[in-house]
Structures are given as structure tokens and as C-alpha cells.
């Protein structure tokens, strides 16, 4: 049953086969993404409302020298 019928072949050609991006990323890219996510999660935790988001953004900008 290793041979595929026309329907199965057509299915492979036409339908999308989604893959998780982490399956295609290198270890360095994956680590960089996770490192970025940690900072973003910290920002989201501090910025629960619009007002808090502005205050957190100002603090980040001042820390960066702006």
C-alpha cells in the first residue's frame, strides 16, 4: 500500500501542510526568539492597562537613553 492513488497525490500537491516554525529554526534563532519573548512577557506583565503600557514604554526608552 506504499503507492498513492490520484486523490492522495493531488491532496499532497494542493493542500497546505503547516509546520511549526520551531522545526525550521536554528538553535541560535530559537534562543534569540525565546530571549526576546522573555522581555516581551515582562513588558506585558507590567503593562496591564494603556496607562501602564505608556509608563513602561517611557521607562524602557529612558533606560535606552532617549
N, C-alpha and C positions, 0 to 999 in steps of 0.2 A: 504494500500500500504506500510505497515511497513516491510513486508517481502522483502528480496532482492533476485533477481534472480541469477543464477550461474555467469553470467557475472559481476554483481556488486560485488559479493563476491570475485571473482577472482581479480577484479580490486583493491579492498581493500588490498588483500594479496600481490599482486605483485608490485603495483605502489608505488612510494615514496610519502609520504605526508609531504612535508617540513614544518618545523615550524620555526618561528623566535626565535633565541636564547634567546632574552629577555623574552620570555614567560616561559622559564625554569629556568632562573637565580633567585637567591635570591636577596633581596633588597641590601644586603651588596656587593654581587658580581657585581650587576648592578652599584652601586655607585662607586666601585673601578674601573670599566671599564670606566665610564664616567670621573672620575678624571684623569685616565691615558690618555684618549683621549684629554683632555684639554691641557695637557703638550705636547702631540704629535702635536696637531694643532698649538701650539705656536712655536714648533720647525720647522714645515713645513712652517709656515709663515715667519720665519727668514731665512730659507734655501731655497731660490728660485732657486739657481744655485748650482753646485757642489762645487764651491769655498766657497760660503756662508754656505753650509752644513758642510764643514770641519771647518770653523771658529766657527760655532755654536756648533759643537761637541767638539772642543777644549775648548770652554768656559764652556760647561757643565762638561767636565772632570776636568778642573781646579777647578770649583766650588765644585766638589765632592772630591777634594783632590788628584787628580792624577797629 
